[in-house]
Amino acid sequence: MKIAHVSALESFGSRSLVIHGVMVLAFANAVFAGLFIGGQLGVVSFVALLNFTAGLWVAHSVHSLGNATTGEYSGVLNELADRTERGGGQWLGIGRFGRLLALIAAVTATALLTAAQVLPGALLPVATVAVGIIALVTAIVGFLIALGASYDESQQRWDDRLEHADAEPGEIDG
């Protein structure tokens, strides 16, 4: 039995868009709760939503490792471009790893600045280390994905060269 809403999430790109949307909502609400809700409720809400976002981020990054080599998925920005432009291809000239590092820097800076405003002095170093570890794990996973994609591209170029070199003498003889 196929359910339309569930079958729409069969491709990794669609699932990735949904997870990124949930992460954006959770992170925006964490910043909102931290800055605008006072007292203990604001602190607890900030920490809980930030932890939820971090868990999704790390889990999705690790899940992306298995889908980077299928050719089905080339990053959330390219997934959005494919859905909006219908032309596909590389619409953004920056590499996937560079985009990921910029995103990590922006999210980490926002999380740390909000934590500095919200958390009491004793919790701030713990939050700083936690956010730093999450950023580091995400950067490592992003590097591994970029490295794997680069290796696959290099391997494909060598295979194409070898195929072309094998075909060339046959064309001369035939």
C-alpha positions in Angstrom: 0.0 0.0 0.0 1.5 3.3 -1.1 0.6 6.5 0.7 1.1 9.6 -1.3 2.8 11.6 1.5 5.1 8.9 2.4 6.0 7.9 -1.1 7.0 11.6 -1.7 9.8 11.0 0.8 11.3 8.0 -1.0 14.1 10.0 -2.5 16.9 11.2 -0.3 16.7 14.7 -1.7 13.1 15.1 -0.6 13.9 13.7 2.9 16.8 16.0 3.1 14.6 19.1 2.3 12.2 18.1 5.1 14.9 17.5 7.6 16.6 20.8 6.7 13.2 22.6 7.1 12.7 21.0 10.6 16.3 22.1 11.5 15.7 25.7 10.4 12.4 25.9 12.4 13.9 24.3 15.5 17.0 26.5 15.4 15.1 29.7 14.7 12.8 28.9 17.6 15.8 28.2 19.9 17.2 31.6 19.1 13.8 33.2 19.6 13.2 31.4 22.9 16.6 32.2 24.2 16.4 35.9 23.4 12.8 36.7 24.0 11.5 34.3 26.7 12.7 35.2 30.1 13.7 33.2 33.1 14.2 29.5 33.4 11.7 28.6 30.7 13.7 30.6 28.1 16.9 28.9 29.1 15.4 25.4 29.1 13.6 26.0 25.8 16.8 27.4 24.2 18.9 24.4 25.3 16.3 21.8 24.4 15.7 23.2 20.9 19.4 23.7 20.3 20.0 20.1 21.3 17.2 18.9 19.0 18.7 20.9 16.1 22.2 19.6 16.8 21.0 16.0 17.0 19.2 16.3 13.6 22.2 18.0 12.1 24.7 15.3 13.1 22.3 12.4 12.3 21.5 13.9 8.9 25.2 14.6 8.2 26.1 10.9 8.9 23.1 9.7 6.9 24.3 11.9 4.0 27.6 9.9 3.9 25.7 6.9 2.4 23.9 8.9 -0.2 26.7 11.1 -1.5 27.9 8.5 -3.9 24.6 7.5 -5.4 24.5 10.6 -7.7 20.9 11.1 -6.6 21.8 13.9 -4.1 24.1 16.8 -4.5 23.3 19.0 -1.6 20.2 20.8 -0.3 20.9 23.9 -2.4 21.1 22.0 -5.6 18.1 20.0 -4.6 16.2 23.3 -4.1 17.5 24.6 -7.5 16.4 21.4 -9.2 12.9 21.8 -7.8 12.6 25.5 -8.6 14.5 25.9 -11.9 13.8 22.5 -13.6 17.0 23.0 -15.4 19.2 21.1 -12.9 22.9 21.4 -13.1 25.3 23.4 -11.0 23.6 26.8 -10.4 25.9 27.8 -7.7 29.6 27.9 -8.5 30.8 27.3 -5.0 31.8 23.8 -3.9 29.6 21.8 -1.6 32.2 21.7 1.1 32.6 25.5 1.1 28.9 26.0 1.4 28.8 23.6 4.3 31.7 25.4 6.1 29.9 28.8 5.6 26.7 27.3 7.0 28.6 25.7 10.0 30.2 29.1 10.7 26.9 31.0 10.6 25.0 28.5 12.8 27.9 28.1 15.3 28.3 31.9 15.6 24.5 32.4 16.1 24.3 29.6 18.6 27.3 30.9 20.6 26.2 34.5 20.6 22.7 33.5 21.7 24.2 31.2 24.4 26.3 34.0 25.7 23.2 36.1 26.1 21.1 33.4 27.6 23.1 30.9 29.7 24.6 31.7 33.1 28.4 31.8 33.5 28.8 28.2 34.6 26.9 26.7 31.6 28.5 28.9 28.9 31.8 26.9 28.7 29.8 23.7 28.5 27.6 25.1 25.7 30.7 26.4 23.9 32.4 23.0 23.9 29.2 21.2 22.8 28.5 23.6 20.0 32.2 23.4 18.9 32.1 19.6 18.9 28.9 19.5 16.8 30.5 22.0 14.3 33.7 19.9 14.2 31.8 16.6 13.6 29.7 18.2 10.9 32.8 19.6 9.2 34.5 16.2 9.4 31.5 14.5 7.8 31.3 17.2 5.2 34.9 16.8 4.4 34.5 13.0 4.0 31.5 13.5 1.7 33.5 16.1 -0.4 36.5 13.8 -0.5 34.4 10.8 -1.6 32.7 12.9 -4.3 36.1 14.1 -5.5 37.5 10.6 -5.5 34.5 9.3 -7.5 34.9 12.2 -10.0 38.6 11.5 -10.4 37.9 7.7 -10.8 35.3 8.5 -13.5 37.8 10.7 -15.4 40.4 7.9 -15.3 37.9 5.3 -16.4 36.8 7.6 -19.3 40.5 8.2 -20.3 41.2 4.4 -20.3 38.1 3.7 -22.3 39.0 6.4 -24.8 42.6 5.1 -25.0 41.3 1.5 -25.6 38.9 2.7 -28.3 41.4 4.8 -30.2 43.7 2.1 -31.5 40.7 0.0 -32.5 39.4 2.8 -34.6 42.7 3.1 -36.5 42.9 -0.6 -37.1 39.2 -1.1 -38.0 
